[in-house]
Amino acid sequence: MAEPAHQTDQALDPSPTPLRRHAPSRPYGHPHGWKFLLMADLCEQAVRRPWGPAVMAVGFVHLAFFVVCQACYTAGVRAEWVSVALWGSEVAAVLGVMRAVAGRGWAHESPAVGLILRVWVTFLILSFNAATLNTLTGWSVDWFKLVWCTLSSFGFATMSWLFGTRYLVPAFQMYFTGLLMVRFPQWAYLIHGLSWCAALQYVGLDLARRRARLIARDAEGDSFAQATTVAA
């Protein structure tokens, strides 16, 4: 027995309905290409969860912990367990803030979110690796802090190639942050914390604005559909 025509069409359509509803407003290659689908998925997630406030909250958490790191460094505390405890506590605090603001299950929300998470988990692993190598080679120069800036630039540049060139702004910012840390090495933790907080406020505000525009666009589309139905 033959299937109805509308069911056959749906089976052949590789794009779920949510991706069509929140398709990106500008072209990102072929409609079934990986970048188009990735951007459509990101637009869908922008509406579902308040990613902007979550990212901004993470920025303040990072700043708070790096202020504590700066205070310990200024006081002459060099014990390795202090740094490990602070960094581990920051990761736990960031996960807690993301769950509180973005909601439960945010890490498994979609392929786009999973890809972003993998990029920044790799960043954390490499950052910890740089600090470990600096410990093994001696503390005559705290070069791991400068490596953090390079890794940060790489992370934001990766975001720009995947999701838009606007993320090149924090990528270049981290480059100049490293130069500033070379000029004032005694304030490296504070400079790094302030720069990352500013970068995440920029990203968070951008996400919040985009979410507001998508919600407004959906509301206009629903209003038009209702008016058309009434007119018919």
N, C-alpha and C positions, 0 to 999 in steps of 0.2 A: 504493500500500500504506500503510495507516494506521500511525502510529507508536505504540509501546506507551504506555500511559497514564502510566507513571511518568516516561518521557522527556518527554512533553508537559508534565507538571506542572513538571519541572525547568526547561524552556525558558521557561515563563511566570513563574517565580519570579525577581524581580530581585535578591534578596539572596543573595550567595555563602554557602556553608556556614560559613566562618570567622566571618562577621559574626553568624550565629545562635549559634555556639558561645560567643562572647564578647560577647553582647549586653549592654548596660548594665543594671545591676540596678535602676535607677530609671527612670521614664518620661521620655522626652525627645521628646514629640510623637508624631506618627503613625509607625508602624513603617517606612514607606517615605519618611518625610520626611527632609530634608537633615540636620537636627540628630541624629536618631536614628542614621542611617547614619554620620555623622561620629563620634559617640561610640562606636558599635560598632567602627569602624575603629581608633579610638584605644585601645580596650580590647584589641583584637587585637594592636596594636603593643606595648602594655605587657607582654604575655607574651613576645613574640618577642625583644625586645632589652632590655638593662639601662639604660633611659633615666635612671632615678634616679641611679645612680652617675655616669653621663656628665654630667648637668646639674650635679651637685655638683662634679665635677672642673673643669668650665668655670668655676664660681664661684671656685675657688682660682686658676685661671690668670688670671682677670680681676683678682683682688686682687693677685697678684704683679706684674703689669704696672703697675697703678696705684700700687703702692708705689714702683716705679721712677720713674713720672711725678712722684710727689710729691717724691722725692729730687732729681730734676732741677729741679723748680720751686723748691724750697727753696734749692738751690745757685745759683739765678739763671740757669739755662740757659733761654733763650727762643728758640733757633734753631728755625725751623719744620721743618727736615728731621728733627730729633730726635723731635718729636711724630709726624710721619708715619711714621718708621721704627718707633717703638714701637707705634703703633696697627696698622700693617700686620703687624708681628711677632705681635701679639696675635691678630689674625684667623687667621693661619697656625697659631698654636699651638692655638687653639680647634678648628680643623678637624682638626688632628692628634690632639688628645685625643678628639674625637668618633669619629674612625675607630678609634682604639686601644681605646676603651671600648665604644662602641655597635656597632662592626663596620663592615666595608666596605659601601658602598651605602646607608648610613643615610638620606641625603638624598632618595633616590628610593624609599623603602620603601612609602609609601602616600599617598593624598590628604590625610589629616590631617597627616602629617609635612610634606608639601609646603606646606600652608597655613600651618603654624606657621613654617616656614623663610622663607616669603615675607614674613610680618609682620615678623620680626626682621631680615631683609635690608633691608627698607624703613626700619626703625629705624636701621640702620647708615648708610644713605645720607643720611638726614636729619640724623643726628648729625654726619657729616663736613661736610655742607652748612652747618650752624650754625657749626662751627669755622672754615670758610672765610670765611663772612660776617663773623665776629668779627675775623678777620685783616684783612679789607678795610676795616672801619670803625674799626680801631684798638684798642689793648689798654688803654685807660683803665679799662675794666671787662671782666672775663672772663665775659661773660654767657652764652657758649655752654655752660658747665658747668651752669648752671641750666636751660637748654633741654634738656639731656640728661635731667634729672630729669622734666621735663614729658613728653618723649617716652617715657621708661621707664614712667611712669604710664599713658600711653595704650596702650603695648604690653601691659602686664599686664591693663589693663581690657579690651582686645580679647580676650585669652585667657579672661577671666572670662565674657564674653558668649557665647563659643563653647563653652567646656568646663567651666564651673562657677564659681560665685561665690567659691570659695576663693581664686582668683587676684586678688580685690580686695584681699586682705591686702598683698601686695607693691606693688600699685598705690597704696594709701594710704601705704605705707612710703616710696615714692619721693617723694611730696608732702612729707612731713616731712623727708626727706633734703635736699630743696632748701632748706627753711627753715634747716636746720642749716648748710648750705653758705653761706648768706647771713650767718649769725651768725659763722662762722669761715672766711672766704674763703681764708686762707692755708693751710688744710688741706683744701681742696675735693676734691683728687684722692683723698686718703686716705679721706675720709668717703664719697665716691662708691663707691670700691672696696670698702670694708667693707660698705656697705649692699647693693650688688649681690651680694656674696658671701653675705651672710645671706639675701637673697631667693632665690638659687638653691639654697642648702642647704634652705630651706623647701620649695621646689618639688620638689627631688630626693628628699627624704625622703617627701613625699606620693606621688610616683610609685613609689618603692620599696615603700611599704606597699600601695599599690593592686595592684602587680604580684604581691606575695606573696599577697594575698587572692584574686586571679584564679587563680593557680596552685593554691592550696589548693582553690578551688571546682571547678576542672577535675579535680583528683585525686579529690575526693569523688564527682563525677559519674561518672568512670570506674569507681570502686570499686562504685558502685551498679549501673552497667550490667553489670559482670562478675558481681555477685551475682545479678542478675535472670536473666542467661543461664544460670548454673549451676542456679538454682532451676527454670527452665523445662525 
